[in-house]
Amino acid sequence: MAKRIGLLLTGCGVRDGSEIHEATLALLVLNKLGADIFFIAVNKDFDAVDHTTDEPGGDHRNTMVEAARISRGDITDIAAVTADDMDGLVIPGGYGAALHLSDFASKGASCTVDPSVQRLIGGLYEEGKPIAAICIAPGSLAAALNEINVSGVKMTIGNDPGTAALINELGQVHVDCTVDKCVVDEKHKIVTTPAYMLGPGIKDIQVGIDAAVKAVYDMA
C-alpha cells in the first residue's frame, strides 16, 4: 500500500506563497517513489506581490486558491486535516512559508504559528510521523515544535547567520548545510534542506530536495 504524504502549500509564487520549483521538485520525487500525494493548504486572504517588481501588486488573493494552481485543483483546507490523514509531511519553501504558516517573516523567534498548522505539526510529531521542511520553511517548523516544548532538533536553512540564529533562539539546533545535502534528525524524524536559501538554480536545489523527500518517505 502506498504511503500517503502530505504536501503543505502556502500559495503559488516565491514572494508570497510556495516556491513553485521547490514544490514541483518535491511533487516529482513523491510521484517517482509511488506516494499517495495529499495536497493541503492554509486558507488565508493576502495582498499579492508583483513578482516582476517584488512590490505589492494591488490585488487580493487567497492562499488555498493560489495553491490549487500547483496541485491542478486537488487541494484540501488544512483546517479539515489531522495527522491521521497522512504518513508524513513535506513543506516547500517560498516566502509564504514564513508569512502564512506563521508570522516568522515579521516576528522571527517571537512568531506565532497558525493554529491549524500548529495542530497538524503537533499531531504528526506526537504520532512519530516524519516532516520535511524546505528552504525557509524550517523557521515555522522550529516555532511549531517549540510550541509543544520540543527542542534540540537538528535542522538547517543553509548558512545564513541571521536566520540560523532565529532557529537556535526557537530552541532548535541549526546545522550549516550545502544545497546538495539535507539534515536528517532521526530521533525527531525531522528533515530539512536549504534549496533556494542557497540556490543558485533548479538543478542545484534538486539534489537536496530529492534527498530530503526520500528520507521522509523512507521514515514514513
VOGU-3710 file (C-alpha; in Angstrom, 3 decimals, decimal comma):
1> makriglllt> 0,000/0,000/0,000  1,370/3,409/-0,982  2,422/5,747/1,781  0,313/8,893/1,945  2,463/12,000/2,138  1,026/15,474/2,644  2,370/18,378/0,599  1,624/21,589/2,500  1,323/24,618/0,223  1,023/28,313/1,066
11> gcgvrdgsei> 0,053/29,818/-2,279  1,803/29,995/-5,640  4,946/32,067/-6,062  8,197/32,647/-4,217  7,425/36,167/-2,928  4,107/35,471/-1,220  3,405/31,729/-1,434  5,006/28,376/-2,132  8,177/28,408/-4,226  6,999/26,703/-7,416
21> heatlallvl> 10,287/24,982/-8,296  10,628/23,554/-4,790  7,015/22,379/-4,670  7,242/20,795/-8,117  10,517/19,016/-7,384  9,092/17,638/-4,140  5,974/16,515/-6,004  8,098/14,830/-8,668  10,125/12,871/-6,112  6,990/11,726/-4,301
31> nklgadiffi> 5,414/10,633/-7,562  8,514/8,649/-8,546  8,518/6,965/-5,144  4,925/5,878/-5,663  3,499/8,001/-2,857  -0,167/8,826/-2,489  0,221/12,618/-2,550  -2,193/14,595/-0,381  -2,286/18,301/-1,295  -3,188/20,589/1,599
41> avnkdfdavd> -3,017/24,348/2,064  -3,568/27,075/4,575  -6,656/29,106/3,712  -5,969/32,825/4,089  -6,581/36,009/2,159  -3,487/38,096/1,463  -2,176/41,019/-0,561  -0,337/39,632/-3,572  3,180/40,639/-4,573  4,009/41,572/-8,173
51> httdepggdh> 6,763/39,072/-8,949  8,230/41,305/-11,673  8,945/44,121/-9,208  8,869/42,459/-5,764  6,407/45,170/-4,755  2,739/44,953/-3,667  0,648/44,128/-6,710  -2,553/45,785/-5,543  -4,713/42,679/-5,739  -6,081/40,446/-3,003
61> rntmveaari> -5,816/36,679/-3,302  -6,332/33,515/-1,277  -3,544/31,090/-0,409  -5,628/27,964/-0,968  -6,984/29,159/-4,312  -3,457/30,026/-5,423  -2,050/26,697/-4,169  -4,604/24,885/-6,326  -2,657/26,166/-9,343  0,224/23,896/-8,327
71> srgditdiaa> -1,940/20,926/-7,359  -4,084/21,213/-10,513  -7,200/21,834/-8,444  -6,783/18,990/-5,957  -6,460/20,799/-2,625  -7,775/20,389/0,938  -8,040/23,081/3,602  -5,580/22,306/6,399  -8,318/23,135/8,907  -10,057/19,892/7,878
81> vtaddmdglv> -6,909/17,751/8,129  -5,431/15,750/11,011  -2,239/13,764/11,464  -4,251/10,572/10,938  -4,793/11,595/7,308  -1,164/11,043/6,287  2,019/9,092/6,959  4,361/12,068/6,612  4,504/15,708/5,527  6,624/17,811/3,151
91> ipggygaalh> 6,602/21,618/3,381  8,124/23,504/0,416  9,641/26,908/0,970  8,889/30,236/-0,593  8,166/33,332/1,474  4,631/32,086/2,063  6,038/29,502/4,466  7,187/32,360/6,688  4,111/34,535/6,061  1,177/32,134/6,213
101> lsdfaskgas> 2,298/29,114/8,257  3,376/31,578/10,930  4,471/35,208/11,107  8,130/34,172/11,240  8,868/36,623/8,409  7,956/39,650/10,522  8,428/38,471/14,107  11,278/35,967/13,937  11,678/33,929/17,109  8,678/35,714/18,653
111> ctvdpsvqrl> 6,380/34,430/15,927  3,014/32,749/16,356  2,121/29,658/14,339  -1,216/29,413/12,537  -3,483/27,283/14,779  -4,314/24,717/12,084  -0,649/24,374/11,165  0,290/24,031/14,813  -2,324/21,352/15,358  -1,167/19,305/12,366
121> igglyeegkp> 2,551/19,534/13,077  1,991/18,766/16,742  -0,137/15,768/15,852  2,363/14,404/13,366  5,193/14,765/15,847  3,255/13,075/18,633  2,423/10,164/16,307  6,060/9,790/15,260  5,401/10,707/11,640  8,219/12,415/9,685
131> iaaiciapgs> 8,206/16,006/8,467  10,421/17,653/5,842  10,783/21,421/5,575  12,485/23,084/2,627  14,208/26,472/2,256  12,754/28,983/4,788  10,004/26,614/5,978  12,167/25,305/8,868  11,574/28,652/10,603  7,867/27,982/11,041
141> laaalneinv> 8,541/24,318/11,795  11,030/25,255/14,526  8,410/27,538/16,077  5,711/24,860/15,953  7,989/22,333/17,656  8,985/24,887/20,278  5,302/25,499/20,985  4,896/21,845/22,070  8,111/22,024/24,120  10,215/20,066/21,634
151> sgvkmtignd> 13,743/21,406/21,467  17,194/20,369/20,314  16,006/19,339/16,847  18,790/19,486/14,254  17,706/21,472/11,203  19,058/23,755/8,501  18,244/26,717/6,318  21,729/26,640/4,779  24,242/29,037/6,286  22,580/32,449/6,697
161> pgtaalinel> 23,758/33,616/10,151  20,691/35,713/10,976  18,109/33,065/10,151  20,233/30,348/11,744  20,307/32,385/14,960  16,498/32,555/14,959  16,287/28,765/14,604  18,560/28,425/17,624  16,565/31,014/19,565  13,489/28,868/18,990
171> gqvhvdctvd> 15,231/26,064/20,865  16,423/24,023/17,905  19,984/23,362/16,704  20,922/24,889/13,371  23,381/22,885/11,272  25,112/24,535/8,295  24,377/22,587/5,135  25,183/22,828/1,431  22,427/22,950/-1,176  23,023/19,370/-2,333
181> kcvvdekhki> 22,526/17,876/1,144  19,845/17,597/3,780  19,941/17,388/7,561  18,149/14,364/8,995  17,306/14,323/12,690  16,454/10,657/13,057  15,453/10,964/16,703  12,766/13,544/15,982  12,047/12,458/12,373  12,634/15,974/11,043
191> vttpaymlgp> 14,355/16,552/7,684  15,442/19,918/6,252  17,300/21,156/3,176  18,348/24,707/2,123  17,138/24,744/-1,508  16,759/28,370/-2,666  18,092/29,739/0,614  21,341/28,889/-1,171  20,416/28,209/-4,811  21,733/29,085/-7,315
201> gikdiqvgid> 19,437/27,174/-9,704  16,864/24,444/-10,063  19,385/21,730/-10,921  21,301/22,569/-7,745  18,329/22,517/-5,378  17,010/19,315/-6,929  19,712/17,187/-5,306  18,974/18,271/-1,747  15,210/18,140/-2,221  15,465/14,621/-3,654
211> aavkavydma> 17,405/13,512/-0,581  15,074/15,220/1,900  11,831/13,927/0,402  13,206/10,408/0,056  14,294/10,488/3,707  10,765/11,381/4,798  9,239/8,713/2,591  11,617/6,075/3,939  10,776/7,015/7,540  7,018/7,141/6,961
//
